[in-house]
Amino acid sequence: MFPILLDRYIIREFVKIFLAALSGFLFVCLVGDAAERLNEFVDASAPLRLILLFYLNQIPYYLIFILPASSLIATLFTLGQLSRYSELTAMLASGVSLGRVFRPILALMLAVSAASFLVDETVVPRANRNKEEIQEYRIRKRARPNREVRSRVDYQGENGRRWVAAAFRLDEARFIDVKLIQFAGPPEALHIDYRVDAAGSTYLGDGQWRFSGGTVRYFDPASRDEWVVRFDTLTLAGLAEKPEDFVIEVKEPQQMSFAELKREVARLRRNGMRTELAETELWFKTSLPVANFVIVLFGAPLAVTRRRMGPGVGIALGVVVYMLFMGTYYLTRSMGYNGLLSAPAAAWSANLIFAVMGAGLFFKVRK
């Protein structure tokens, strides 16, 4: 019964500070952002309703970044108070280990990390898209791009296919003046297997595209002979490309879920484009939620070593540690963007460094 009461007491004290810190950090972020955008809102004569809606969609993105800071502040403050008023000493004297004292907070942080990942995967991308829509098209009143038509298509498809066209109409799922080039062979000996030149092509569904008015050229890589076949209509099946693939909606990584960003990385790689930025952001989607747990793993033993730490000292120490953590985070992210670190290393370096230091502090305070 005693361990359960202890868990409830620690969690209750932790959650009170955690929610207060979360509210404070969120308020500071929103006020700072509003002050920066104030002139823009005034110049655009933006109605208060749109401004409030804009910041309602801004909140999820800020929450992901301030959760680790709030978790650290709550850990330092809660354990610091237990230590300061000798409650921690009484717990240890009654046979409760230091690891047992930390356990409810660490368990809670695992739940917070899982919730952070779910929010970042589901709520944040949609909120960021809504925020951009409000800012660009409802406040700044910019013209919306025509997503139904794309000119000068040059798309690297799957299995060595390349699509080139004068235009593509999404509403009709139809190409105008299209070329489909099928490459084959290993990268070091790549050659054209066949090429379709047509006046148009329409998607029939289930991986089928019907080409009209054109020619098919077949190439023999050994003899370099070429055969030309003319056609009125030609239907090719088993093509993975769908109409929506050819009208790419440009999104920031923060506007995409993990699955969407993974597909974007694959698309960039197929088109021979640089993927460092997108890959780094992809891996950060897995590492940043875990930062809530890691930073508490570091902060818990640190709080115990500061027996006389008051509220002000706890908050100041938490801010300093959080700034060091985020400084490492932004440094390694920049290195990942520039290819100086692999994407996994760039995303997880800060977590690994602080997890190792946290484990070292824990074994030190246990002695």
C-alpha positions in Angstrom: 0.0 0.0 0.0 2.8 2.4 0.9 4.5 2.3 -2.6 1.1 3.1 -4.2 0.5 6.0 -1.9 4.1 7.2 -2.6 3.5 7.0 -6.4 0.3 9.0 -6.1 1.9 11.6 -4.0 5.0 12.1 -6.3 2.8 12.1 -9.5 0.4 14.6 -8.0 3.1 17.0 -7.0 4.9 16.5 -10.4 1.7 17.0 -12.5 0.9 20.3 -10.7 4.3 21.8 -11.5 4.4 20.2 -15.0 1.1 21.8 -16.0 2.1 25.2 -14.5 5.4 25.1 -16.4 3.7 24.0 -19.6 1.2 26.8 -19.4 4.0 29.3 -18.7 6.2 28.3 -21.5 3.3 28.2 -23.9 2.2 31.7 -22.9 5.7 33.0 -23.5 5.9 31.4 -26.9 2.6 32.7 -28.1 3.2 36.2 -26.8 6.6 36.3 -28.4 5.2 35.1 -31.7 2.4 37.5 -31.6 4.7 40.4 -30.9 6.8 39.4 -33.9 3.8 39.2 -36.2 1.9 42.2 -34.9 2.8 44.5 -37.7 1.9 42.0 -40.3 -1.6 41.4 -38.7 -2.2 45.2 -38.5 -1.0 45.8 -42.1 -3.3 43.1 -43.3 -6.3 44.3 -41.2 -6.6 40.7 -40.0 -9.8 40.2 -37.9 -9.4 39.0 -34.3 -11.2 35.7 -35.2 -8.6 34.8 -37.8 -5.7 35.7 -35.4 -7.1 33.5 -32.7 -7.7 30.7 -35.1 -4.1 31.0 -36.4 -2.7 30.7 -32.8 -5.1 27.8 -32.0 -3.3 25.9 -34.8 0.1 27.1 -33.6 -0.3 25.6 -30.2 0.3 21.9 -31.1 3.6 22.7 -32.8 4.9 24.7 -29.7 3.7 21.9 -27.4 6.0 19.4 -28.9 9.1 21.6 -28.2 8.1 22.8 -24.8 7.1 19.4 -23.3 10.8 18.5 -22.6 11.4 21.8 -20.9 8.2 21.5 -18.8 9.1 17.9 -17.9 12.6 18.9 -16.7 11.3 21.9 -14.7 8.7 19.7 -13.0 11.3 17.0 -12.2 13.9 19.4 -10.8 11.2 21.3 -8.7 9.4 18.2 -7.4 12.5 16.1 -6.4 14.2 19.3 -5.2 11.4 20.0 -2.8 11.3 16.4 -1.6 15.0 16.7 -0.9 14.9 20.2 0.6 12.2 19.2 3.2 13.8 15.9 4.0 11.0 13.9 2.6 13.4 12.1 0.3 15.6 11.3 3.2 12.6 9.8 5.0 11.7 7.7 2.0 15.3 6.3 1.7 15.4 5.7 5.4 12.2 3.6 5.2 13.8 1.3 2.7 12.6 2.9 -0.6 15.4 3.0 -3.1 16.2 6.1 -5.2 15.3 4.2 -8.3 11.9 3.4 -6.8 11.4 7.2 -6.1 12.2 8.0 -9.7 10.0 5.3 -11.2 6.6 7.0 -11.2 8.1 10.1 -12.9 9.9 8.0 -15.5 6.8 5.9 -16.2 4.8 9.1 -16.6 7.4 10.4 -19.0 7.1 7.3 -21.1 3.4 8.0 -21.5 4.1 11.6 -22.3 6.7 10.6 -24.9 4.1 8.3 -26.5 1.5 11.0 -26.5 3.9 13.5 -27.9 4.6 11.1 -30.8 0.9 10.6 -31.5 0.3 14.4 -31.4 3.2 15.0 -33.7 2.0 12.3 -36.1 -1.7 13.3 -36.3 -2.5 16.8 -34.9 0.7 18.8 -35.7 0.8 18.2 -39.5 -2.8 19.2 -40.0 -2.5 22.2 -37.6 0.5 23.4 -39.5 -1.3 23.1 -42.8 -4.3 25.0 -41.4 -1.9 27.7 -40.0 -0.3 28.2 -43.4 -3.7 28.3 -45.1 -4.9 31.0 -42.7 -1.7 33.0 -42.9 -1.1 32.9 -46.7 -4.6 32.9 -48.1 -6.9 34.4 -45.5 -4.7 37.0 -43.9 -2.2 37.9 -46.6 -4.9 37.2 -49.3 -2.5 35.5 -51.7 -3.8 33.7 -54.7 -4.2 30.0 -54.3 -2.1 27.8 -56.6 -4.0 25.8 -59.2 -3.4 22.2 -58.1 -5.5 20.8 -60.9 -3.0 21.6 -63.6 0.8 21.1 -63.7 3.0 22.3 -66.6 6.3 20.9 -67.6 6.1 17.6 -65.8 9.4 15.7 -65.2 8.7 12.9 -62.7 10.9 9.9 -61.8 8.5 7.0 -61.2 9.1 3.6 -59.8 11.1 0.7 -61.3 13.2 3.0 -63.6 10.3 4.8 -65.2 10.5 8.5 -66.1 7.5 10.6 -67.2 8.0 13.8 -69.1 5.0 15.9 -70.4 4.0 19.3 -71.5 1.1 19.3 -69.0 -1.0 17.1 -66.6 -4.6 17.7 -65.7 -5.6 16.1 -62.4 -9.3 16.7 -62.8 -9.2 14.6 -66.0 -6.3 12.3 -64.9 -4.7 13.1 -68.4 -1.3 13.9 -69.8 -0.8 16.2 -72.7 2.2 15.5 -75.0 3.7 12.8 -72.9 6.8 10.7 -73.0 7.3 7.6 -70.9 10.9 6.3 -70.8 11.6 2.9 -69.2 15.2 2.4 -68.1 16.6 -1.0 -67.3 19.9 -2.6 -66.1 22.2 -1.8 -63.1 23.1 1.8 -62.3 26.6 1.4 -63.8 25.1 0.1 -67.1 21.7 1.8 -67.3 20.0 1.8 -70.7 16.7 2.6 -72.2 14.4 -0.4 -72.6 11.6 1.3 -74.4 10.2 4.8 -74.9 6.6 5.8 -75.5 5.8 9.1 -77.2 2.1 10.1 -77.3 -0.2 13.0 -77.8 -1.9 12.2 -74.6 -2.4 9.6 -71.8 -5.3 8.9 -69.5 -5.4 7.0 -66.2 -7.9 4.1 -66.3 -7.4 2.9 -62.8 -5.8 -0.2 -61.3 -2.3 0.8 -62.6 -3.5 1.1 -66.2 -2.6 4.1 -68.5 -4.0 4.4 -72.0 -1.8 6.3 -74.5 -3.2 7.8 -77.6 -1.6 8.8 -81.0 2.0 8.0 -80.8 4.9 5.6 -81.1 6.8 3.0 -79.1 10.5 2.7 -79.5 12.3 -0.5 -78.4 16.1 -0.6 -77.9 18.4 -3.5 -78.0 21.3 -2.7 -75.6 23.6 -5.2 -77.3 23.2 -4.3 -81.0 21.9 -0.8 -80.3 19.2 -1.5 -82.9 15.9 0.4 -82.6 12.4 -0.7 -83.5 9.5 1.8 -83.9 5.8 0.8 -83.6 3.1 3.3 -84.2 -0.2 3.1 -82.4 -3.6 4.8 -82.2 -4.2 3.6 -78.6 -1.9 1.7 -76.3 -2.7 0.5 -72.8 0.0 -0.3 -70.3 -0.8 -2.1 -67.1 1.1 -2.6 -63.8 2.3 1.0 -63.5 2.4 2.1 -59.9 2.1 5.9 -60.6 -1.2 7.5 -59.9 -2.6 10.8 -61.0 -2.0 12.5 -57.7 1.7 11.6 -57.9 2.2 14.1 -60.7 0.7 17.1 -59.0 3.0 17.4 -56.0 1.8 19.6 -53.3 4.8 21.2 -51.7 4.8 20.7 -48.0 7.2 21.5 -45.2 8.4 18.5 -43.2 6.5 19.8 -40.2 3.3 19.6 -42.3 3.8 15.8 -43.0 3.3 12.7 -40.9 6.0 10.1 -40.6 4.6 8.0 -43.4 4.2 11.1 -45.7 7.7 12.3 -45.0 9.0 8.8 -45.7 7.3 8.7 -49.1 8.7 12.2 -49.8 12.2 11.0 -49.1 11.7 8.1 -51.5 10.4 10.5 -54.1 13.4 12.8 -53.8 15.7 9.9 -54.0 14.0 8.6 -57.2 14.4 12.0 -58.8 18.1 12.2 -57.9 17.5 15.1 -55.5 19.2 15.7 -52.1 17.5 14.0 -49.2 19.6 15.1 -46.2 17.1 17.6 -44.9 14.0 15.4 -45.3 15.7 12.3 -43.9 17.0 14.3 -40.9 13.5 15.6 -40.2 12.1 12.1 -40.6 14.4 10.7 -37.9 13.7 13.7 -35.6 10.1 12.7 -35.6 11.2 9.6 -33.7 13.8 11.2 -31.5 12.1 14.4 -30.3 9.2 12.7 -28.4 11.7 10.5 -26.6 13.5 13.6 -25.4 10.8 14.0 -22.7 12.0 10.7 -21.1 15.7 11.3 -21.7 15.8 14.8 -20.2 14.0 13.6 -17.1 16.4 10.7 -16.8 19.1 13.3 -16.7 17.3 15.8 -14.5 16.1 13.4 -11.8 19.5 12.5 -10.3 20.7 16.1 -10.9 17.8 17.4 -8.6 18.9 15.0 -5.9 22.4 16.3 -5.9 21.2 19.8 -5.2 19.8 19.3 -1.7 19.1 23.0 -0.9 17.7 23.9 -4.3 14.9 26.4 -4.0 12.2 27.1 -6.6 14.1 29.8 -8.4 17.3 27.8 -8.6 15.4 24.8 -9.9 13.8 26.8 -12.6 17.1 28.5 -13.6 18.9 25.1 -13.6 16.1 23.6 -15.7 16.3 26.4 -18.3 20.1 26.1 -18.5 19.9 22.3 -19.0 17.1 22.6 -21.6 19.1 25.2 -23.5 22.1 22.9 -23.6 20.0 20.1 -24.7 18.3 22.1 -27.5 21.6 23.6 -28.5 22.9 20.1 -29.0 19.7 19.3 -30.8 20.0 22.2 -33.3 23.7 21.7 -33.8 23.3 18.1 -34.8 20.3 18.8 -36.9 22.2 21.4 -38.8 25.0 18.9 -39.3 22.4 16.4 -40.6 21.0 18.9 -43.1 24.5 19.5 -44.5 25.4 15.8 -44.6 28.1 16.0 -42.0 26.2 13.5 -39.9 23.9 10.7 -41.0 20.3 11.4 -40.4 19.9 8.8 -37.5 23.1 10.2 -35.8 21.9 13.8 -36.2 18.5 13.0 -34.7 19.5 10.8 -31.8 22.9 12.3 -30.7 21.4 14.7 -28.2 19.2 12.0 -26.7 22.2 9.5 -26.4 24.5 12.1 -24.9 22.1 13.2 -22.2 20.9 9.6 -21.5 24.5 8.5 -20.9 25.2 11.5 -18.6 21.9 10.8 -16.8 22.8 7.2 -16.2 26.2 8.3 -14.9 24.6 10.8 -12.5 22.1 8.2 -11.3 24.8 5.6 -10.4 26.8 8.4 -8.7 24.0 9.5 -6.4 23.1 5.9 -5.6 26.5 5.5 -3.9 
